[in-house]
C-alpha cells in the first residue's frame, strides 16, 4: 500500500496507441482536416531515451496532398525514457513553431504537440530514409566541403533568428546549459577519461575539474552574450543526415535554445571533421560561415572576435561529450578525441581563464 504522500506518476503512452488509425486521424487532422487513416504498417523502431518509430499509412480516398505515406513518430514511450520526457518539449516546440520558417534544412513535420498534463511531446515527420536519406555518425565520411554546406545551414538558422525580440520571450528557448552542468560533471568525465573511451584525449586537457570549471565560465559568458540567436545546441556529426540529394541536414533538436552562434560553430567544426581535416580547413570554414551571415543581412563579428568565439565553442562540445555515457563507446571515444584535440590545439581552457 502506498503512503499518503506517494505520488502516482502517469505511465508512458503506448507506442501502439500512437500508431493506431484513430490516434493518427486526430493528430494528422490538425494539418490535414478530414484525413481518415485506414491502415498502419509498423516499421523499424529505435529506442534509446527517446523512441523513433517508422511506419507507413494508407488513407481512405487516398493520401491528402502534401502527406507522405512514409512517416516517423518520435516520443518517450519506454519506462527508461519516460522520466526524461521533458527533454523533448523544446524539440516539439521547434518543429511546431519554428522549423518551417527559419530556413534550416531539417525533417518535415506533419504533427508536433505536447500533452499539457504529462508534458510529453510527440513529433511525426516524414520518413527521410524512405526518401533515400542517410543518417551520419563519426564513422561516416564527412568532408570539409560538406562541413561548409552544414555551416551554411547553421548560418541560416542563426541569421533568421538573430536577436529576434519575439523569440526572446519564448520560454521553450530559454538557455538550459546550466541544467547539463548541474546534472553531470566531474564524476562522469573522470570515468570516461580514465577508461579506453577517453584514450584519445590529449594529456593537456585530460582534467575533469578543469573542464567543468571552464564550462561553468563559458555558461556565464554565453548568458551575457548579445546579440543571441536560436542555436541547435548539439551540432555534432551524429545529429546530421544527408537527404536524398546528398545535402547535409540537421535533426535532434532537444538542445535548441537561445545562445551565441559560436556554441554551434566551434562545436560543429571540431566534431564533424577528422583532426587533420579540421586543422587544414577550420579558418576557411569560419570565414565561409561569416560570409553566409553577412549575405543574410547580419552584421557578423570581426575575425578576432569570431575566432575567440570558436575557441570557446569547442569547450561546449567537449563538455557534452565528456559527460556522455549512454552512447556507443566508439562514437563517444571519437568525438572526445576530436573535440579534446581541438581544445588542446587552441588552448581553449585558457581562453576561459582556466
Secondary structure, DSSP 8 states (H G I E B T S, - for coil): ---TT---------HHHHTSHHHHHHHHTTTSTT--EEEEEEEEEEESSSEEEEEEEEETTS--TT--SEEEEEE--SHHHHTTGGGGHHHHHHHHHTTTTS---B--EEEEEE-TTT--EEEEEE-GGGGT-EE--TTS---HHHHHHHHHHHHHHHHHHTT-HHHHT-GGGS--HHHHHHHS-HHHHHHHHTSGGGTTS-GGG--HHHHHHHHHHHHHHHHH-SS-EEE-S---GGGEEE-TTS-EEE---TT-EEE-THHHHHHHHHHHS-HHHHHHHHHHHHHHHHHHHHHTT-----HHHHHHHHHHHHHHHHHHHHS--SS-HHHHHHHHHHHHHHHHHTTHHHHTT-
